[in-house]
């Protein structure tokens, strides 16, 4: 079972009141990480003395207590650059020391947040299960040898274990939402381009999103208010959409016959029970189809987007193939089979599906589906790594191809004690509606506009 750590708001309140301090928070975090040992959460954690020194430096900054994230600890997925620290992508042969910090992370540091270290991931951010690593294989906080999910495995664990209240992760095909679901936390993939991906080693540059994990929507709001900003160096950069105005949220529900649970009866029962609860929570529901979403998801690994990973890793693959895990090497080399005709054929098919999905959004505001249809043990994934990974991405693969925003919301446990979750999906730039719906599912109060500090934070850190 996950350990509930203090929220961003609770940490800020203790630091601002003087009942706590960034240094004491840093010591608590260091203790928690040391107590777990090498459990596959962190690839590079900031050593205790350096962490305490960084916390001291934050305390000594002019006007420190007014900073939006004064002394709040956070982790960064180890595919994102932080100056002076190694970026490994879980591949020691590829590792390098970053000379600059990703702008989105730098904004957190400027806002007073405390960098704790680089979290574990599936190698080259290629995978949804967390087992594709040369380091210790992480497990879900729910135990029983359940996978942690990936590729942002360590980011999810650091939050679920209560070590930090939020982590910066990524999501290309579900890499933030799946591990969030498997560890009972909130995992939000904002619309592509709202958070700059400069400083992220790309998996598929045209699809990559920098994402956030936490235990509360409020914590995601606070971090996002700092991180989100236009970036002229990111060609996908754009401003966020309108805030939710408090209007009723219309939920599209696919026919149950279109939902796949892969023989997992407890997961099916839990999800259908959630659907029954939605009207009582104030949602308006309407039937819809999931088919064009799923058809788009099938393009991700059956189509030429696999080849996009070679834009970044082709040279390394050719020069040091033995440095790459066999399962990752097989996936990367599979990209060579596609040609230009395949690319255009897939783009045309995707455009057709985008048009079909766009028409559906006129009927509802958000779509509610499972985040995952079932889960696996580490042994099951190692025995059949490709098929199990495909199952994990059944409901997430289509997200970025269709330019959607989505959030995974924890819903307790199913009848046998495994973590239950649901995913709320919306069209691009409907992020605030999706967040409002997530907060309602979590019974978490949330303003009908952005976090009250949002405008101030944006202006101070723009």
Long-range contacts (C-beta under 8 A, 24 or more apart in sequence): 1-141, 1-142, 1-143, 1-184, 2-141, 2-142, 2-160, 2-161, 2-162, 2-183, 2-184, 2-185, 3-141, 3-160, 3-161, 3-162, 4-162, 4-215, 5-159, 5-161, 5-162, 5-163, 5-164, 5-165, 5-215, 6-162, 6-165, 7-165, 7-214, 7-215, 7-216, 7-218, 7-219, 8-69, 8-72, 8-165, 8-166, 8-214, 8-216, 8-218, 8-219, 8-222, 8-223, 9-218, 9-219, 9-222, 11-71, 11-72, 11-73, 11-165, 12-69, 12-70, 12-71, 12-72, 15-65, 15-70, 15-71, 16-65, 16-70, 21-55, 21-59, 21-71, 22-55, 22-56, 22-58, 22-59, 22-70, 22-71, 22-114, 23-52, 23-55, 23-56, 23-59, 25-55, 25-71, 25-72, 25-73, 25-114, 26-51, 26-52, 26-54, 26-55, 26-71, 26-73, 26-114, 27-52, 29-73, 29-114, 29-116, 29-163, 29-164, 32-161, 32-162, 32-163, 33-116, 33-117, 33-163, 36-161, 38-135, 38-136, 39-136, 39-138, 39-139, 39-157, 40-120, 40-130, 40-133, 40-135, 40-136, 40-137, 40-138, 40-139, 40-148, 40-153, 40-154, 40-157, 41-119, 41-120, 41-138, 41-153, 41-154, 41-157, 41-158, 41-161, 41-163, 42-75, 42-117, 42-118, 42-119, 42-120, 42-154, 42-158, 43-78, 43-88, 43-90, 43-117, 43-118, 43-119, 43-120, 43-121, 43-135, 43-154, 44-78, 44-85, 44-86, 44-88, 44-117, 44-118, 45-116, 45-117, 45-118, 46-115, 46-116, 46-117, 51-114, 51-116, 54-114, 54-115, 55-114, 58-112, 58-114, 61-112, 64-112, 67-111, 67-112, 68-111, 68-112, 68-222, 68-225, 68-226, 68-453, 68-456, 68-457, 68-460, 68-461, 69-108, 69-111, 69-112, 69-113, 69-222, 69-223, 69-226, 70-112, 71-112, 71-113, 71-114, 72-112, 72-113, 72-114, 72-165, 72-166, 73-113, 73-114, 73-115, 73-116, 73-163, 73-164, 73-165, 74-108, 74-113, 74-114, 74-115, 74-116, 74-164, 74-165, 74-166, 74-167, 74-168, 74-223, 75-116, 75-117, 75-118, 75-119, 75-154, 75-155, 75-158, 75-163, 75-164, 75-167, 75-168, 76-105, 76-115, 76-117, 76-118, 76-119, 76-167, 76-168, 77-118, 77-119, 77-121, 77-125, 77-152, 77-154, 77-155, 77-167, 77-168, 77-169, 77-170, 78-118, 78-119, 78-120, 78-121, 78-154, 79-121, 79-124, 79-125, 79-170, 79-200, 79-201, 79-203, 80-105, 80-118, 80-168, 80-170, 80-199, 80-200, 80-201, 80-210, 81-105, 81-199, 81-200, 81-201, 82-115, 82-118, 85-117, 85-118, 86-118, 87-118, 87-201, 88-118, 89-121, 89-123, 89-124, 89-125, 89-201, 90-120, 90-121, 90-122, 90-123, 90-124, 90-132, 90-133, 90-134, 90-135, 91-123, 91-124, 91-134, 91-323, 91-324, 91-325, 92-134, 92-323, 93-316, 93-320, 93-323, 93-324, 94-124, 94-316, 94-320, 94-323, 98-199, 100-199, 101-199, 102-196, 102-197, 102-198, 102-199, 102-200, 102-210, 103-196, 103-198, 103-199, 103-229, 103-231, 103-233, 104-168, 104-195, 104-196, 104-197, 104-198, 104-199, 104-210, 104-227, 105-168, 105-199, 105-227, 107-226, 107-227, 107-229, 107-461, 108-168, 108-223, 108-226, 108-227, 110-461, 111-226, 111-457, 111-461, 113-223, 113-226, 116-158, 116-163, 116-164, 119-152, 119-153, 119-154, 119-155, 119-157, 119-158, 119-167, 119-169, 120-153, 120-154, 120-157, 121-150, 121-151, 121-152, 121-153, 121-154, 121-155, 121-175, 122-150, 122-151, 122-153, 122-175, 122-328, 123-324, 123-325, 123-328, 124-203, 124-309, 124-313, 124-324, 124-328, 124-332, 125-151, 125-170, 125-172, 125-175, 125-201, 125-203, 126-151, 126-203, 126-309, 126-328, 126-331, 126-332, 127-151, 127-175, 127-327, 127-328, 127-389, 128-173, 128-174, 128-175, 128-178, 128-179, 128-389, 128-392, 128-393, 128-396, 129-178, 129-376, 129-381, 129-385, 129-388, 129-389, 129-392, 130-179, 131-378, 131-381, 131-382, 131-385, 132-325, 132-327, 132-328, 132-385, 133-325, 134-325, 137-378, 139-378, 140-182, 140-183, 140-375, 140-419, 141-183, 141-184, 142-182, 142-183, 142-184, 142-413, 142-417, 142-418, 142-419, 144-377, 144-417, 145-377, 145-378, 145-379, 146-182, 146-375, 146-376, 146-377, 146-378, 146-418, 147-182, 147-375, 147-376, 147-377, 147-378, 147-381, 148-179, 148-182, 148-183, 149-178, 149-179, 149-180, 149-181, 149-182, 149-183, 149-372, 149-392, 150-175, 150-178, 150-179, 151-175, 151-179, 151-203, 152-176, 152-179, 152-187, 152-211, 152-213, 153-179, 155-179, 155-213, 156-180, 156-182, 156-183, 156-185, 156-187, 156-213, 157-183, 159-183, 159-185, 159-213, 159-214, 159-215, 160-184, 160-185, 160-215, 165-214, 165-215, 165-219, 166-212, 166-213, 166-214, 166-219, 166-220, 166-223, 167-212, 167-213, 167-214, 168-210, 168-211, 168-212, 168-223, 168-227, 169-210, 169-211, 169-212, 169-213, 170-200, 170-203, 170-208, 170-209, 170-210, 170-211, 171-208, 171-209, 171-211, 171-396, 171-399, 171-400, 172-203, 172-204, 172-207, 172-208, 172-209, 172-400, 173-207, 173-300, 173-301, 173-393, 173-396, 173-397, 173-399, 173-400, 174-392, 174-393, 174-395, 174-396, 174-397, 174-399, 175-203, 175-211, 176-209, 176-211, 176-212, 176-213, 176-408, 177-371, 177-396, 177-399, 177-406, 177-407, 177-408, 177-423, 178-371, 178-372, 178-392, 178-393, 178-396, 178-408, 179-213, 180-213, 180-371, 180-408, 180-410, 180-421, 181-371, 181-372, 181-408, 181-410, 181-419, 181-421, 181-423, 182-372, 182-375, 182-419, 183-419, 184-410, 184-419, 184-421, 185-213, 185-214, 185-215, 185-410, 186-213, 186-214, 186-215, 186-216, 186-217, 186-220, 186-407, 186-408, 186-409, 186-410, 186-438, 186-442, 187-211, 187-212, 187-213, 187-407, 187-408, 188-212, 188-213, 188-220, 188-224, 188-406, 188-407, 188-408, 188-434, 188-435, 188-438, 189-399, 189-400, 189-405, 189-406, 189-407, 190-224, 190-228, 190-240, 190-405, 190-431, 191-238, 191-240, 191-241, 191-403, 191-404, 191-405, 191-428, 191-429, 191-430, 191-431, 192-236, 192-400, 192-403, 192-428, 193-234, 193-236, 193-237, 193-238, 194-224, 194-228, 194-238, 194-239, 194-240, 194-431, 195-224, 195-227, 195-228, 196-229, 196-231, 196-233, 196-234, 196-237, 197-234, 197-236, 198-231, 198-233, 198-234, 201-312, 202-311, 202-312, 203-309, 203-312, 204-305, 204-308, 204-309, 205-308, 205-311, 205-312, 206-236, 206-305, 206-308, 207-305, 207-308, 207-400, 207-401, 208-400, 209-400, 216-442, 216-444, 217-435, 217-438, 217-439, 217-442, 217-444, 217-446, 218-439, 218-444, 218-446, 218-451, 220-435, 221-435, 221-446, 221-450, 221-451, 221-454, 222-451, 222-453, 225-450, 225-451, 225-453, 225-454, 225-457, 225-458, 226-457, 226-461, 228-458, 229-458, 229-461, 229-462, 238-429, 240-429, 240-431, 240-432, 241-428, 241-429, 241-430, 241-431, 241-432, 242-429, 242-432, 243-432, 243-448, 243-449, 243-450, 244-432, 244-433, 244-435, 244-436, 244-448, 244-449, 245-448, 245-449, 246-448, 248-282, 248-283, 248-284, 249-282, 249-283, 249-284, 249-365, 249-366, 249-433, 249-436, 249-437, 249-440, 250-283, 250-284, 250-285, 250-286, 250-363, 250-364, 250-365, 250-366, 251-278, 251-283, 251-284, 251-285, 251-286, 251-364, 251-365, 251-366, 251-367, 251-368, 251-437, 252-285, 252-286, 252-287, 252-288, 252-360, 252-363, 252-364, 252-366, 252-367, 252-368, 253-278, 253-285, 253-286, 253-287, 253-288, 253-367, 253-368, 254-287, 254-288, 254-289, 254-290, 254-367, 254-369, 255-287, 255-289, 255-290, 258-289, 258-290, 258-291, 258-294, 259-290, 259-369, 259-370, 259-373, 260-373, 260-394, 261-370, 261-373, 261-374, 262-373, 262-374, 262-391, 263-374, 264-373, 264-374, 264-375, 266-414, 266-415, 266-416, 266-418, 267-370, 267-372, 267-373, 267-374, 267-414, 267-418, 267-420, 269-414, 269-415, 270-411, 270-414, 270-415, 270-420, 271-370, 271-420, 271-422, 274-368, 274-411, 274-422, 275-368, 278-368, 281-440, 281-441, 282-440, 283-437, 283-440, 286-363, 286-364, 288-360, 288-363, 288-364, 288-367, 289-360, 290-367, 290-369, 292-353, 292-356, 292-357, 292-360, 293-357, 293-367, 293-398, 293-402, 293-425, 294-394, 294-398, 295-353, 296-350, 296-353, 296-354, 296-357, 296-397, 296-398, 296-401, 296-402, 297-393, 297-394, 297-395, 297-396, 297-397, 297-398, 297-401, 298-397, 299-346, 299-349, 299-350, 299-353, 299-401, 300-393, 300-397, 300-398, 300-401, 301-390, 301-397, 303-338, 303-342, 303-346, 303-349, 304-335, 304-338, 304-342, 304-343, 304-346, 305-346, 305-401, 306-331, 306-334, 306-335, 306-338, 307-335, 307-336, 307-338, 307-343, 308-335, 309-335, 310-335, 310-336, 327-385, 327-386, 350-401, 350-402, 353-402, 354-402, 354-403, 357-402, 358-427, 361-427, 365-426, 365-430, 365-433, 365-437, 366-424, 366-425, 366-426, 366-430, 366-433, 366-434, 366-437, 367-424, 367-425, 367-426, 368-422, 368-423, 368-424, 368-425, 369-395, 369-422, 369-423, 369-425, 370-395, 370-421, 370-422, 370-423, 371-395, 371-396, 371-408, 371-409, 371-421, 371-422, 371-423, 372-396, 372-421, 375-418, 375-419, 395-423, 396-423, 399-425, 403-427, 403-428, 404-428, 405-429, 405-430, 405-431, 405-434, 406-434, 407-434, 407-435, 407-438, 409-438, 409-441, 409-442, 410-442, 411-441
